[in-house]
Amino acid sequence: MVFLPFPTQFASIDGLKTRYCIVGEGKPLVLVHGLAAMLEYWFANIPELSKHYQVIAFDLPGFGQSDSPNEYTIDFYTDFINHLLDFLDIKSTYLVGHSLGGALALRYAMLSTERVKKLILLNNVGFATQLGWQFRLLTLPGIDKLVRCNFTQEQYGVMLRSHAFDPNSIPDAFIEATFPITSNQTNLNSFLRVLKENAWIGGIKERSLHEIRNHFNLVQSIPTQIYWGEGDSVLPYKPHVKAAKKWMPWAPIISLKQCGHLSQIEHSQLINDSIIEFLG
């Protein structure tokens, strides 16, 4: 099913077939999606943002239509982003990350302060360890077998919409377009491996946040804006925003009322307008 109103293409990055799109002209604006997502998760943002910037979105290895890697650590994905930007000859960029993609954007900015001009984080991993119960349960032995054998489009839609404050903000067409990709066994395996690599029944692993928490000082010079849905059931608002204020006290936090985890979809117009204003 064709869902995006613009073409995508493929390139070999680190020997992995990687799907990406480049839409619009102007200063580069790179979008990094979250766990079990793909570039379609920016469907409500790319058309508007590409009127002002050259927007680059891509499927991380193991997700969407990109090949699966042999490694699923934050460091691997950070290196991958670096090599993708080298391939696209992007010398400097604005960087947007959602959820796990926010952790990757943070880590990348810490390692490439000269390349990242401004940083935007949406409901991102990197601050606190609290994690929604659905994801914590999936780290238990044996649960993954149930997911692989009993994952229907209806269940996928219910799960996805449970991450929104308003379930109707997630279109049927989006669910129909993304389910066949998300549900194939290769992508399910990648999702579970990333999850188990970085989380356990108690939440996000401290060791996964170690390198980020120890280097927040490196991004203090990069103008940063943080957005968080007050109804986030994946990365709960209160503990994560409290931690964000602790670790990045210089970065303003925009609280989104009546908004869940998928803020870039559920409050797309507000997010788009705010990003354009912030980036100038």
Summary of the structure (lengths in Angstrom):
residues: 280
radius of gyration: 17.2
end to end distance: 35.2
largest distance: 49.0
contacts: 946
relative contact order: 0.16
helix: 44%
strand: 18%
